[in-house]
């Protein structure tokens, strides 16, 4: 308390930050509670205007009544156990924002301002105590400005609108072009700046002094540094929106602004530490250029999403990898000084940090090269287009063992007909597995072959689905069970292919008109299994009922499970239940 009495400015800062933290914490708890009580998630759903839990809360009761009256048996929805990643979603956004903020500090628009700003407070205040208080208010003002920006985006658009924008094909193209612009800007082609008149106006108000003056001084920093921070903020907000969390943009901005404000506050507390900072120089621009290359690499993911969802069928895995390898080589050559841009300084020798970064970059490039011939590249498989898009694949198919899953046509009744929609999914097909893509057909095949059905609710742009297929399905034991013991039914929820007019319908669950094939399967997943997250695995008998274990309890649906032994036990429980 004595310290607070000595530093009245510190008291003000603590009140501001405490209020902000209480607000964010309360809303994070609310969001987390909502996730626990409602298993419907749109984290991995891409490009499809599909029914979500938020769309249907008002009519959930009506949908449940309709389902109970349906003639087809519909088991009670079993809440999905959350994946290990879901509880960390907001934390991931916060940490990503924190890293973005620390990166922004070492960019040429901000780094040189550190000693200038701290010295300004020290000289203007007249005493170290007052300088510390003003610096704390300055840091708190930066946090308030950026968090307010994040909150405004959430309030204006709302979580549903943000997710709808992030999962729409047109906006994925927009995000792709946006990141390209950001990347080119960081490479030095041009600078993205806000109007100079705005900066001048804020600078005038900063001269007024007091709390308002310090706040406007922080606002001036935000505006004049936008050419460096804008691309980072834009990338962060795109990532936060794609998570589908209501507070994602605000939490991301909180992490970003906290990292940005900390150096100004810490160096105000310990001014002598400024002497230990590296001097400004060409290395600042090098950081900016490397970030520009990374922005270009990240942009390709959005282009791949559109290519898959709209069946353009040209942006294959080897093209994606070739571009990443080329970008990685350029980064490595830039780091060792073999290439440079017009605004770069000469590089007379390699520093230790540059050397280590170059080693890491070249090692990553070498790691990716075998992927051009089909190597699974498990560590980055979630971000790459599916292996089925590879034109030339030398990687071995997992040894499934057991009897072959190949089914002579004579065994399958002719009434089933040709496999529906198979042509749509050659680009996500797992080699060696014989998948079906229509629910009704899968039931018929299950009755004919006396095998249980494993539904894989998946998506063209589902990151976790690709990770499961590369890291878990590739295990020989898992592969064997999928190949020999199940009718594998893959329902792609983000397929933009239009349904025939006579098959389009208005969902009794969401009230929306379902016009796409992906929307049909998403509606089925949400209505029957109370989930809209991918991947989701469901085991059914030949009549479409959830399988029951020896105690008569329904085997629950399963989200992504990267533990191979646990996933094997899940599959074995379904096989045992079906045999019983």
PyMOL commands that set and color helices and strands:
alter all, ss='L'
color gray80, all
select helices_A, chain A and resi 2-6+8-37+53-69+86-105+113-125+128-166+169-187+196-206+210-224+226-243+248-269+271-276+282-309+317-335+352-373+378-380+387-389+414-416+422-425+439-449+463-471+476-484+501-503+517-529+564-579
alter helices_A, ss='H'
color red, helices_A
select strands_A, chain A and resi 435-436+452-458+486-492+505-506+513-514+536-540
alter strands_A, ss='S'
color yellow, strands_A
deselect
rebuild
show_as cartoon
